[in-house]
Amino acid sequence: MNRVAVRNAPAEPAAPRLVPLQRMRELIDSHQAITLSSHERFQMFVRYDNTWWIGTYDGYCEIISEDHNRKLDTWRRRLTEGALWG
């Protein structure tokens, strides 16, 4: 009898959460959330609850990609601390 290896199917990623615009503004004002930069151009990205969120017309949508979260962490450091080289 032949044995067949069965792999577990990869887990489905969690659906992104949504925070209403007013609630995220309150979190930013109370320093529970931080923007990517103080520059208005980058304020659509917010770090809250250990992840990044992007502002949309109806609220802030959680960015669930770990890779994208790491990239945004790097960009925040670059925008606040300057170049990460040299």
PDB file of N, CA, C and O in Angstrom:
ATOM      1  N   MET A   1       0.842  -1.171   0.000  1.00  0.00           N
ATOM      2  CA  MET A   1       0.000   0.000   0.000  1.00  0.00           C
ATOM      3  C   MET A   1       0.891   1.240   0.000  1.00  0.00           C
ATOM      4  O   MET A   1       1.826   1.335   0.795  1.00  0.00           O
ATOM      5  N   ASN A   2       0.607   2.172  -0.877  1.00  0.00           N
ATOM      6  CA  ASN A   2       1.368   3.415  -0.949  1.00  0.00           C
ATOM      7  C   ASN A   2       0.853   4.408   0.078  1.00  0.00           C
ATOM      8  O   ASN A   2      -0.349   4.543   0.308  1.00  0.00           O
ATOM      9  N   ARG A   3       1.792   5.085   0.675  1.00  0.00           N
ATOM     10  CA  ARG A   3       1.413   6.129   1.625  1.00  0.00           C
ATOM     11  C   ARG A   3       1.508   7.476   0.925  1.00  0.00           C
ATOM     12  O   ARG A   3       2.437   7.729   0.158  1.00  0.00           O
ATOM     13  N   VAL A   4       0.569   8.306   1.191  1.00  0.00           N
ATOM     14  CA  VAL A   4       0.544   9.648   0.609  1.00  0.00           C
ATOM     15  C   VAL A   4       0.718  10.651   1.736  1.00  0.00           C
ATOM     16  O   VAL A   4      -0.021  10.651   2.720  1.00  0.00           O
ATOM     17  N   ALA A   5       1.714  11.501   1.564  1.00  0.00           N
ATOM     18  CA  ALA A   5       1.918  12.551   2.562  1.00  0.00           C
ATOM     19  C   ALA A   5       0.857  13.631   2.362  1.00  0.00           C
ATOM     20  O   ALA A   5       0.616  14.092   1.247  1.00  0.00           O
ATOM     21  N   VAL A   6       0.246  14.011   3.443  1.00  0.00           N
ATOM     22  CA  VAL A   6      -0.783  15.045   3.388  1.00  0.00           C
ATOM     23  C   VAL A   6      -0.260  16.259   4.137  1.00  0.00           C
ATOM     24  O   VAL A   6       0.105  16.187   5.311  1.00  0.00           O
ATOM     25  N   ARG A   7      -0.236  17.361   3.431  1.00  0.00           N
ATOM     26  CA  ARG A   7       0.186  18.611   4.065  1.00  0.00           C
ATOM     27  C   ARG A   7      -1.043  19.379   4.510  1.00  0.00           C
ATOM     28  O   ARG A   7      -2.102  19.331   3.883  1.00  0.00           O
ATOM     29  N   ASN A   8      -0.870  20.074   5.590  1.00  0.00           N
ATOM     30  CA  ASN A   8      -1.955  20.942   6.025  1.00  0.00           C
ATOM     31  C   ASN A   8      -2.042  22.122   5.067  1.00  0.00           C
ATOM     32  O   ASN A   8      -1.025  22.699   4.683  1.00  0.00           O
ATOM     33  N   ALA A   9      -3.232  22.465   4.695  1.00  0.00           N
ATOM     34  CA  ALA A   9      -3.427  23.618   3.817  1.00  0.00           C
ATOM     35  C   ALA A   9      -3.037  24.882   4.575  1.00  0.00           C
ATOM     36  O   ALA A   9      -3.268  24.995   5.779  1.00  0.00           O
ATOM     37  N   PRO A  10      -2.444  25.829   3.858  1.00  0.00           N
ATOM     38  CA  PRO A  10      -2.083  27.071   4.557  1.00  0.00           C
ATOM     39  C   PRO A  10      -3.320  27.759   5.108  1.00  0.00           C
ATOM     40  O   PRO A  10      -4.388  27.749   4.495  1.00  0.00           O
ATOM     41  N   ALA A  11      -3.149  28.354   6.272  1.00  0.00           N
ATOM     42  CA  ALA A  11      -4.274  29.034   6.901  1.00  0.00           C
ATOM     43  C   ALA A  11      -4.651  30.272   6.094  1.00  0.00           C
ATOM     44  O   ALA A  11      -3.791  30.964   5.549  1.00  0.00           O
ATOM     45  N   GLU A  12      -5.910  30.527   6.032  1.00  0.00           N
ATOM     46  CA  GLU A  12      -6.388  31.734   5.357  1.00  0.00           C
ATOM     47  C   GLU A  12      -5.966  32.944   6.185  1.00  0.00           C
ATOM     48  O   GLU A  12      -6.078  32.926   7.411  1.00  0.00           O
ATOM     49  N   PRO A  13      -5.483  33.992   5.525  1.00  0.00           N
ATOM     50  CA  PRO A  13      -5.124  35.183   6.294  1.00  0.00           C
ATOM     51  C   PRO A  13      -6.362  35.795   6.937  1.00  0.00           C
ATOM     52  O   PRO A  13      -7.470  35.712   6.406  1.00  0.00           O
ATOM     53  N   ALA A  14      -6.145  36.401   8.074  1.00  0.00           N
ATOM     54  CA  ALA A  14      -7.254  37.051   8.766  1.00  0.00           C
ATOM     55  C   ALA A  14      -7.743  38.236   7.939  1.00  0.00           C
ATOM     56  O   ALA A  14      -6.960  38.902   7.260  1.00  0.00           O
ATOM     57  N   ALA A  15      -9.010  38.481   8.004  1.00  0.00           N
ATOM     58  CA  ALA A  15      -9.564  39.641   7.290  1.00  0.00           C
ATOM     59  C   ALA A  15      -9.095  40.910   7.997  1.00  0.00           C
ATOM     60  O   ALA A  15      -9.058  40.953   9.227  1.00  0.00           O
ATOM     61  N   PRO A  16      -8.740  41.939   7.238  1.00  0.00           N
ATOM     62  CA  PRO A  16      -8.307  43.181   7.873  1.00  0.00           C
ATOM     63  C   PRO A  16      -9.434  43.831   8.675  1.00  0.00           C
ATOM     64  O   PRO A  16     -10.605  43.772   8.303  1.00  0.00           O
ATOM     65  N   ARG A  17      -9.044  44.445   9.775  1.00  0.00           N
ATOM     66  CA  ARG A  17     -10.017  45.163  10.602  1.00  0.00           C
ATOM     67  C   ARG A  17     -10.165  46.590  10.066  1.00  0.00           C
ATOM     68  O   ARG A  17      -9.317  47.074   9.316  1.00  0.00           O
ATOM     69  N   LEU A  18     -11.242  47.246  10.458  1.00  0.00           N
ATOM     70  CA  LEU A  18     -11.499  48.620  10.045  1.00  0.00           C
ATOM     71  C   LEU A  18     -11.794  49.455  11.292  1.00  0.00           C
ATOM     72  O   LEU A  18     -12.600  49.066  12.137  1.00  0.00           O
ATOM     73  N   VAL A  19     -11.128  50.608  11.392  1.00  0.00           N
ATOM     74  CA  VAL A  19     -11.361  51.545  12.487  1.00  0.00           C
ATOM     75  C   VAL A  19     -11.963  52.811  11.875  1.00  0.00           C
ATOM     76  O   VAL A  19     -11.412  53.346  10.913  1.00  0.00           O
ATOM     77  N   PRO A  20     -13.081  53.297  12.414  1.00  0.00           N
ATOM     78  CA  PRO A  20     -13.686  54.521  11.878  1.00  0.00           C
ATOM     79  C   PRO A  20     -12.711  55.708  11.958  1.00  0.00           C
ATOM     80  O   PRO A  20     -11.853  55.757  12.840  1.00  0.00           O
ATOM     81  N   LEU A  21     -12.855  56.654  11.034  1.00  0.00           N
ATOM     82  CA  LEU A  21     -11.970  57.814  10.976  1.00  0.00           C
ATOM     83  C   LEU A  21     -11.905  58.563  12.304  1.00  0.00           C
ATOM     84  O   LEU A  21     -10.816  58.865  12.792  1.00  0.00           O
ATOM     85  N   GLN A  22     -13.059  58.863  12.890  1.00  0.00           N
ATOM     86  CA  GLN A  22     -13.090  59.624  14.142  1.00  0.00           C
ATOM     87  C   GLN A  22     -12.380  58.882  15.266  1.00  0.00           C
ATOM     88  O   GLN A  22     -11.666  59.498  16.057  1.00  0.00           O
ATOM     89  N   ARG A  23     -12.567  57.568  15.348  1.00  0.00           N
ATOM     90  CA  ARG A  23     -11.916  56.774  16.404  1.00  0.00           C
ATOM     91  C   ARG A  23     -10.396  56.805  16.232  1.00  0.00           C
ATOM     92  O   ARG A  23      -9.667  56.929  17.216  1.00  0.00           O
ATOM     93  N   MET A  24      -9.914  56.694  14.990  1.00  0.00           N
ATOM     94  CA  MET A  24      -8.465  56.718  14.782  1.00  0.00           C
ATOM     95  C   MET A  24      -7.910  58.098  15.118  1.00  0.00           C
ATOM     96  O   MET A  24      -6.815  58.204  15.670  1.00  0.00           O
ATOM     97  N   ARG A  25      -8.643  59.144  14.796  1.00  0.00           N
ATOM     98  CA  ARG A  25      -8.188  60.502  15.181  1.00  0.00           C
ATOM     99  C   ARG A  25      -8.048  60.617  16.690  1.00  0.00           C
ATOM    100  O   ARG A  25      -7.092  61.211  17.189  1.00  0.00           O
ATOM    101  N   GLU A  26      -9.011  60.043  17.418  1.00  0.00           N
ATOM    102  CA  GLU A  26      -8.940  60.045  18.885  1.00  0.00           C
ATOM    103  C   GLU A  26      -7.715  59.275  19.369  1.00  0.00           C
ATOM    104  O   GLU A  26      -7.034  59.711  20.297  1.00  0.00           O
ATOM    105  N   LEU A  27      -7.436  58.141  18.749  1.00  0.00           N
ATOM    106  CA  LEU A  27      -6.267  57.340  19.135  1.00  0.00           C
ATOM    107  C   LEU A  27      -4.971  58.092  18.850  1.00  0.00           C
ATOM    108  O   LEU A  27      -4.027  58.021  19.637  1.00  0.00           O
ATOM    109  N   ILE A  28      -4.921  58.808  17.735  1.00  0.00           N
ATOM    110  CA  ILE A  28      -3.736  59.606  17.402  1.00  0.00           C
ATOM    111  C   ILE A  28      -3.586  60.741  18.406  1.00  0.00           C
ATOM    112  O   ILE A  28      -2.488  60.978  18.911  1.00  0.00           O
ATOM    113  N   ASP A  29      -4.674  61.445  18.700  1.00  0.00           N
ATOM    114  CA  ASP A  29      -4.634  62.568  19.641  1.00  0.00           C
ATOM    115  C   ASP A  29      -4.212  62.134  21.041  1.00  0.00           C
ATOM    116  O   ASP A  29      -3.569  62.897  21.762  1.00  0.00           O
ATOM    117  N   SER A  30      -4.569  60.919  21.426  1.00  0.00           N
ATOM    118  CA  SER A  30      -4.216  60.410  22.760  1.00  0.00           C
ATOM    119  C   SER A  30      -2.886  59.649  22.750  1.00  0.00           C
ATOM    120  O   SER A  30      -2.520  59.027  23.748  1.00  0.00           O
ATOM    121  N   HIS A  31      -2.168  59.695  21.632  1.00  0.00           N
ATOM    122  CA  HIS A  31      -0.846  59.069  21.464  1.00  0.00           C
ATOM    123  C   HIS A  31      -0.878  57.548  21.593  1.00  0.00           C
ATOM    124  O   HIS A  31       0.132  56.931  21.932  1.00  0.00           O
ATOM    125  N   GLN A  32      -2.024  56.950  21.327  1.00  0.00           N
ATOM    126  CA  GLN A  32      -2.124  55.489  21.285  1.00  0.00           C
ATOM    127  C   GLN A  32      -1.822  54.969  19.891  1.00  0.00           C
ATOM    128  O   GLN A  32      -1.618  53.771  19.693  1.00  0.00           O
ATOM    129  N   ALA A  33      -1.796  55.880  18.926  1.00  0.00           N
ATOM    130  CA  ALA A  33      -1.465  55.555  17.537  1.00  0.00           C
ATOM    131  C   ALA A  33      -0.543  56.660  17.033  1.00  0.00           C
ATOM    132  O   ALA A  33      -0.615  57.800  17.493  1.00  0.00           O
ATOM    133  N   ILE A  34       0.333  56.309  16.075  1.00  0.00           N
ATOM    134  CA  ILE A  34       1.263  57.295  15.517  1.00  0.00           C
ATOM    135  C   ILE A  34       1.181  57.269  13.994  1.00  0.00           C
ATOM    136  O   ILE A  34       0.945  56.223  13.389  1.00  0.00           O
ATOM    137  N   THR A  35       1.378  58.424  13.393  1.00  0.00           N
ATOM    138  CA  THR A  35       1.385  58.493  11.939  1.00  0.00           C
ATOM    139  C   THR A  35       2.776  58.140  11.421  1.00  0.00           C
ATOM    140  O   THR A  35       3.758  58.186  12.162  1.00  0.00           O
ATOM    141  N   LEU A  36       2.843  57.795  10.160  1.00  0.00           N
ATOM    142  CA  LEU A  36       4.121  57.447   9.536  1.00  0.00           C
ATOM    143  C   LEU A  36       5.087  58.615   9.637  1.00  0.00           C
ATOM    144  O   LEU A  36       6.286  58.420   9.835  1.00  0.00           O
ATOM    145  N   SER A  37       4.569  59.823   9.503  1.00  0.00           N
ATOM    146  CA  SER A  37       5.380  61.036   9.584  1.00  0.00           C
ATOM    147  C   SER A  37       4.461  62.191   9.949  1.00  0.00           C
ATOM    148  O   SER A  37       3.249  62.111   9.750  1.00  0.00           O
ATOM    149  N   SER A  38       5.027  63.255  10.479  1.00  0.00           N
ATOM    150  CA  SER A  38       4.214  64.429  10.785  1.00  0.00           C
ATOM    151  C   SER A  38       3.834  65.178   9.510  1.00  0.00           C
ATOM    152  O   SER A  38       2.923  66.006   9.525  1.00  0.00           O
ATOM    153  N   HIS A  39       4.520  64.892   8.419  1.00  0.00           N
ATOM    154  CA  HIS A  39       4.208  65.517   7.132  1.00  0.00           C
ATOM    155  C   HIS A  39       2.837  65.037   6.674  1.00  0.00           C
ATOM    156  O   HIS A  39       2.548  63.841   6.687  1.00  0.00           O
ATOM    157  N   GLU A  40       2.005  65.980   6.271  1.00  0.00           N
ATOM    158  CA  GLU A  40       0.618  65.661   5.898  1.00  0.00           C
ATOM    159  C   GLU A  40       0.526  64.565   4.832  1.00  0.00           C
ATOM    160  O   GLU A  40      -0.408  63.764   4.835  1.00  0.00           O
ATOM    161  N   ARG A  41       1.484  64.538   3.940  1.00  0.00           N
ATOM    162  CA  ARG A  41       1.478  63.561   2.843  1.00  0.00           C
ATOM    163  C   ARG A  41       1.471  62.114   3.344  1.00  0.00           C
ATOM    164  O   ARG A  41       0.933  61.230   2.678  1.00  0.00           O
ATOM    165  N   PHE A  42       2.064  61.873   4.505  1.00  0.00           N
ATOM    166  CA  PHE A  42       2.211  60.504   5.008  1.00  0.00           C
ATOM    167  C   PHE A  42       1.241  60.162   6.144  1.00  0.00           C
ATOM    168  O   PHE A  42       1.331  59.077   6.720  1.00  0.00           O
ATOM    169  N   GLN A  43       0.331  61.056   6.468  1.00  0.00           N
ATOM    170  CA  GLN A  43      -0.553  60.806   7.602  1.00  0.00           C
ATOM    171  C   GLN A  43      -1.666  59.812   7.304  1.00  0.00           C
ATOM    172  O   GLN A  43      -2.456  59.484   8.190  1.00  0.00           O
ATOM    173  N   MET A  44      -1.737  59.335   6.082  1.00  0.00           N
ATOM    174  CA  MET A  44      -2.719  58.305   5.756  1.00  0.00           C
ATOM    175  C   MET A  44      -2.301  56.940   6.314  1.00  0.00           C
ATOM    176  O   MET A  44      -3.115  56.021   6.401  1.00  0.00           O
ATOM    177  N   PHE A  45      -1.012  56.819   6.692  1.00  0.00           N
ATOM    178  CA  PHE A  45      -0.516  55.579   7.303  1.00  0.00           C
ATOM    179  C   PHE A  45      -0.391  55.790   8.804  1.00  0.00           C
ATOM    180  O   PHE A  45       0.227  56.756   9.252  1.00  0.00           O
ATOM    181  N   VAL A  46      -0.981  54.883   9.584  1.00  0.00           N
ATOM    182  CA  VAL A  46      -0.990  55.005  11.044  1.00  0.00           C
ATOM    183  C   VAL A  46      -0.579  53.670  11.662  1.00  0.00           C
ATOM    184  O   VAL A  46      -1.035  52.608  11.239  1.00  0.00           O
ATOM    185  N   ARG A  47       0.288  53.743  12.668  1.00  0.00           N
ATOM    186  CA  ARG A  47       0.695  52.541  13.418  1.00  0.00           C
ATOM    187  C   ARG A  47      -0.150  52.477  14.677  1.00  0.00           C
ATOM    188  O   ARG A  47      -0.121  53.388  15.504  1.00  0.00           O
ATOM    189  N   TYR A  48      -0.906  51.390  14.815  1.00  0.00           N
ATOM    190  CA  TYR A  48      -1.795  51.203  15.966  1.00  0.00           C
ATOM    191  C   TYR A  48      -1.944  49.705  16.227  1.00  0.00           C
ATOM    192  O   TYR A  48      -2.043  48.911  15.291  1.00  0.00           O
ATOM    193  N   ASP A  49      -1.957  49.334  17.481  1.00  0.00           N
ATOM    194  CA  ASP A  49      -2.174  47.936  17.875  1.00  0.00           C
ATOM    195  C   ASP A  49      -1.161  47.007  17.199  1.00  0.00           C
ATOM    196  O   ASP A  49      -1.508  45.930  16.712  1.00  0.00           O
ATOM    197  N   ASN A  50       0.104  47.454  17.182  1.00  0.00           N
ATOM    198  CA  ASN A  50       1.228  46.675  16.653  1.00  0.00           C
ATOM    199  C   ASN A  50       1.148  46.372  15.161  1.00  0.00           C
ATOM    200  O   ASN A  50       1.761  45.412  14.695  1.00  0.00           O
ATOM    201  N   THR A  51       0.415  47.164  14.418  1.00  0.00           N
ATOM    202  CA  THR A  51       0.341  46.985  12.969  1.00  0.00           C
ATOM    203  C   THR A  51       0.074  48.329  12.305  1.00  0.00           C
ATOM    204  O   THR A  51      -0.302  49.296  12.968  1.00  0.00           O
ATOM    205  N   TRP A  52       0.269  48.379  11.005  1.00  0.00           N
ATOM    206  CA  TRP A  52       0.020  49.595  10.238  1.00  0.00           C
ATOM    207  C   TRP A  52      -1.373  49.570   9.640  1.00  0.00           C
ATOM    208  O   TRP A  52      -1.919  48.510   9.332  1.00  0.00           O
ATOM    209  N   TRP A  53      -1.936  50.757   9.484  1.00  0.00           N
ATOM    210  CA  TRP A  53      -3.269  50.945   8.932  1.00  0.00           C
ATOM    211  C   TRP A  53      -3.174  51.994   7.843  1.00  0.00           C
ATOM    212  O   TRP A  53      -2.307  52.867   7.896  1.00  0.00           O
ATOM    213  N   ILE A  54      -4.053  51.920   6.858  1.00  0.00           N
ATOM    214  CA  ILE A  54      -4.100  52.925   5.801  1.00  0.00           C
ATOM    215  C   ILE A  54      -5.489  53.569   5.796  1.00  0.00           C
ATOM    216  O   ILE A  54      -6.514  52.892   5.877  1.00  0.00           O
ATOM    217  N   GLY A  55      -5.483  54.896   5.698  1.00  0.00           N
ATOM    218  CA  GLY A  55      -6.736  55.639   5.711  1.00  0.00           C
ATOM    219  C   GLY A  55      -7.479  55.511   4.395  1.00  0.00           C
ATOM    220  O   GLY A  55      -6.887  55.605   3.320  1.00  0.00           O
ATOM    221  N   THR A  56      -8.765  55.300   4.490  1.00  0.00           N
ATOM    222  CA  THR A  56      -9.644  55.247   3.325  1.00  0.00           C
ATOM    223  C   THR A  56     -10.783  56.236   3.564  1.00  0.00           C
ATOM    224  O   THR A  56     -10.839  56.878   4.613  1.00  0.00           O
ATOM    225  N   TYR A  57     -11.669  56.357   2.618  1.00  0.00           N
ATOM    226  CA  TYR A  57     -12.769  57.312   2.761  1.00  0.00           C
ATOM    227  C   TYR A  57     -13.722  56.956   3.896  1.00  0.00           C
ATOM    228  O   TYR A  57     -14.437  57.830   4.386  1.00  0.00           O
ATOM    229  N   ASP A  58     -13.752  55.698   4.327  1.00  0.00           N
ATOM    230  CA  ASP A  58     -14.690  55.306   5.378  1.00  0.00           C
ATOM    231  C   ASP A  58     -14.026  54.821   6.659  1.00  0.00           C
ATOM    232  O   ASP A  58     -14.705  54.315   7.552  1.00  0.00           O
ATOM    233  N   GLY A  59     -12.721  54.967   6.759  1.00  0.00           N
ATOM    234  CA  GLY A  59     -12.030  54.557   7.976  1.00  0.00           C
ATOM    235  C   GLY A  59     -10.604  54.130   7.682  1.00  0.00           C
ATOM    236  O   GLY A  59     -10.093  54.335   6.581  1.00  0.00           O
ATOM    237  N   TYR A  60      -9.980  53.543   8.666  1.00  0.00           N
ATOM    238  CA  TYR A  60      -8.617  53.036   8.505  1.00  0.00           C
ATOM    239  C   TYR A  60      -8.669  51.518   8.427  1.00  0.00           C
ATOM    240  O   TYR A  60      -9.248  50.856   9.289  1.00  0.00           O
ATOM    241  N   CYS A  61      -8.058  50.982   7.385  1.00  0.00           N
ATOM    242  CA  CYS A  61      -8.048  49.548   7.130  1.00  0.00           C
ATOM    243  C   CYS A  61      -6.692  48.985   7.552  1.00  0.00           C
ATOM    244  O   CYS A  61      -5.649  49.534   7.196  1.00  0.00           O
ATOM    245  N   GLU A  62      -6.711  47.908   8.296  1.00  0.00           N
ATOM    246  CA  GLU A  62      -5.489  47.273   8.774  1.00  0.00           C
ATOM    247  C   GLU A  62      -4.703  46.665   7.611  1.00  0.00           C
ATOM    248  O   GLU A  62      -5.279  46.033   6.725  1.00  0.00           O
ATOM    249  N   ILE A  63      -3.399  46.859   7.624  1.00  0.00           N
ATOM    250  CA  ILE A  63      -2.510  46.222   6.651  1.00  0.00           C
ATOM    251  C   ILE A  63      -2.054  44.909   7.275  1.00  0.00           C
ATOM    252  O   ILE A  63      -1.320  44.911   8.263  1.00  0.00           O
ATOM    253  N   ILE A  64      -2.484  43.799   6.707  1.00  0.00           N
ATOM    254  CA  ILE A  64      -2.237  42.504   7.347  1.00  0.00           C
ATOM    255  C   ILE A  64      -0.964  41.822   6.866  1.00  0.00           C
ATOM    256  O   ILE A  64      -0.555  40.813   7.441  1.00  0.00           O
ATOM    257  N   SER A  65      -0.337  42.344   5.838  1.00  0.00           N
ATOM    258  CA  SER A  65       0.896  41.750   5.328  1.00  0.00           C
ATOM    259  C   SER A  65       2.060  42.073   6.260  1.00  0.00           C
ATOM    260  O   SER A  65       2.361  43.243   6.498  1.00  0.00           O
ATOM    261  N   GLU A  66       2.711  41.045   6.784  1.00  0.00           N
ATOM    262  CA  GLU A  66       3.862  41.253   7.662  1.00  0.00           C
ATOM    263  C   GLU A  66       4.993  41.955   6.914  1.00  0.00           C
ATOM    264  O   GLU A  66       5.695  42.793   7.479  1.00  0.00           O
ATOM    265  N   ASP A  67       5.162  41.607   5.643  1.00  0.00           N
ATOM    266  CA  ASP A  67       6.206  42.228   4.831  1.00  0.00           C
ATOM    267  C   ASP A  67       5.950  43.729   4.673  1.00  0.00           C
ATOM    268  O   ASP A  67       6.871  44.533   4.816  1.00  0.00           O
ATOM    269  N   HIS A  68       4.731  44.099   4.384  1.00  0.00           N
ATOM    270  CA  HIS A  68       4.401  45.516   4.243  1.00  0.00           C
ATOM    271  C   HIS A  68       4.550  46.257   5.569  1.00  0.00           C
ATOM    272  O   HIS A  68       4.981  47.410   5.591  1.00  0.00           O
ATOM    273  N   ASN A  69       4.197  45.606   6.670  1.00  0.00           N
ATOM    274  CA  ASN A  69       4.368  46.228   7.984  1.00  0.00           C
ATOM    275  C   ASN A  69       5.841  46.487   8.276  1.00  0.00           C
ATOM    276  O   ASN A  69       6.188  47.544   8.803  1.00  0.00           O
ATOM    277  N   ARG A  70       6.710  45.539   7.943  1.00  0.00           N
ATOM    278  CA  ARG A  70       8.158  45.736   8.141  1.00  0.00           C
ATOM    279  C   ARG A  70       8.667  46.897   7.298  1.00  0.00           C
ATOM    280  O   ARG A  70       9.459  47.713   7.769  1.00  0.00           O
ATOM    281  N   LYS A  71       8.211  46.969   6.050  1.00  0.00           N
ATOM    282  CA  LYS A  71       8.638  48.069   5.172  1.00  0.00           C
ATOM    283  C   LYS A  71       8.200  49.422   5.730  1.00  0.00           C
ATOM    284  O   LYS A  71       8.969  50.384   5.710  1.00  0.00           O
ATOM    285  N   LEU A  72       6.975  49.492   6.222  1.00  0.00           N
ATOM    286  CA  LEU A  72       6.493  50.749   6.791  1.00  0.00           C
ATOM    287  C   LEU A  72       7.249  51.113   8.071  1.00  0.00           C
ATOM    288  O   LEU A  72       7.495  52.292   8.325  1.00  0.00           O
ATOM    289  N   ASP A  73       7.620  50.114   8.880  1.00  0.00           N
ATOM    290  CA  ASP A  73       8.450  50.385  10.057  1.00  0.00           C
ATOM    291  C   ASP A  73       9.782  51.006   9.633  1.00  0.00           C
ATOM    292  O   ASP A  73      10.259  51.957  10.253  1.00  0.00           O
ATOM    293  N   THR A  74      10.373  50.459   8.575  1.00  0.00           N
ATOM    294  CA  THR A  74      11.640  50.982   8.061  1.00  0.00           C
ATOM    295  C   THR A  74      11.456  52.414   7.552  1.00  0.00           C
ATOM    296  O   THR A  74      12.284  53.279   7.837  1.00  0.00           O
ATOM    297  N   TRP A  75      10.401  52.667   6.817  1.00  0.00           N
ATOM    298  CA  TRP A  75      10.154  54.015   6.310  1.00  0.00           C
ATOM    299  C   TRP A  75       9.926  55.001   7.438  1.00  0.00           C
ATOM    300  O   TRP A  75      10.374  56.145   7.357  1.00  0.00           O
ATOM    301  N   ARG A  76       9.239  54.582   8.488  1.00  0.00           N
ATOM    302  CA  ARG A  76       9.035  55.485   9.638  1.00  0.00           C
ATOM    303  C   ARG A  76      10.375  55.873  10.234  1.00  0.00           C
ATOM    304  O   ARG A  76      10.615  57.045  10.526  1.00  0.00           O
ATOM    305  N   ARG A  77      11.256  54.884  10.417  1.00  0.00           N
ATOM    306  CA  ARG A  77      12.590  55.195  10.958  1.00  0.00           C
ATOM    307  C   ARG A  77      13.327  56.156  10.037  1.00  0.00           C
ATOM    308  O   ARG A  77      13.968  57.096  10.507  1.00  0.00           O
ATOM    309  N   ARG A  78      13.242  55.931   8.731  1.00  0.00           N
ATOM    310  CA  ARG A  78      13.922  56.820   7.775  1.00  0.00           C
ATOM    311  C   ARG A  78      13.368  58.230   7.823  1.00  0.00           C
ATOM    312  O   ARG A  78      14.123  59.200   7.752  1.00  0.00           O
ATOM    313  N   LEU A  79      12.050  58.351   7.943  1.00  0.00           N
ATOM    314  CA  LEU A  79      11.437  59.669   7.957  1.00  0.00           C
ATOM    315  C   LEU A  79      11.659  60.415   9.259  1.00  0.00           C
ATOM    316  O   LEU A  79      11.677  61.646   9.271  1.00  0.00           O
ATOM    317  N   THR A  80      11.827  59.686  10.358  1.00  0.00           N
ATOM    318  CA  THR A  80      11.978  60.347  11.669  1.00  0.00           C
ATOM    319  C   THR A  80      13.439  60.451  12.102  1.00  0.00           C
ATOM    320  O   THR A  80      13.815  61.407  12.780  1.00  0.00           O
ATOM    321  N   GLU A  81      14.265  59.478  11.717  1.00  0.00           N
ATOM    322  CA  GLU A  81      15.670  59.462  12.158  1.00  0.00           C
ATOM    323  C   GLU A  81      16.644  59.828  11.061  1.00  0.00           C
ATOM    324  O   GLU A  81      17.834  60.000  11.325  1.00  0.00           O
ATOM    325  N   GLY A  82      16.168  59.948   9.845  1.00  0.00           N
ATOM    326  CA  GLY A  82      17.049  60.224   8.717  1.00  0.00           C
ATOM    327  C   GLY A  82      17.467  58.913   8.065  1.00  0.00           C
ATOM    328  O   GLY A  82      16.970  57.840   8.407  1.00  0.00           O
ATOM    329  N   ALA A  83      18.385  59.027   7.126  1.00  0.00           N
ATOM    330  CA  ALA A  83      18.854  57.847   6.374  1.00  0.00           C
ATOM    331  C   ALA A  83      19.400  56.798   7.322  1.00  0.00           C
ATOM    332  O   ALA A  83      20.020  57.126   8.334  1.00  0.00           O
ATOM    333  N   LEU A  84      19.171  55.538   6.994  1.00  0.00           N
ATOM    334  CA  LEU A  84      19.624  54.434   7.843  1.00  0.00           C
ATOM    335  C   LEU A  84      21.001  53.924   7.415  1.00  0.00           C
ATOM    336  O   LEU A  84      21.438  52.869   7.875  1.00  0.00           O
ATOM    337  N   TRP A  85      21.672  54.646   6.558  1.00  0.00           N
ATOM    338  CA  TRP A  85      23.006  54.267   6.104  1.00  0.00           C
ATOM    339  C   TRP A  85      23.947  55.444   6.319  1.00  0.00           C
ATOM    340  O   TRP A  85      23.511  56.579   6.515  1.00  0.00           O
ATOM    341  N   GLY A  86      25.220  55.161   6.281  1.00  0.00           N
ATOM    342  CA  GLY A  86      26.235  56.219   6.343  1.00  0.00           C
ATOM    343  C   GLY A  86      26.369  56.881   7.608  1.00  0.00           C
ATOM    344  O   GLY A  86      27.196  57.782   7.749  1.00  0.00           O
TER     345      GLY A  86
END
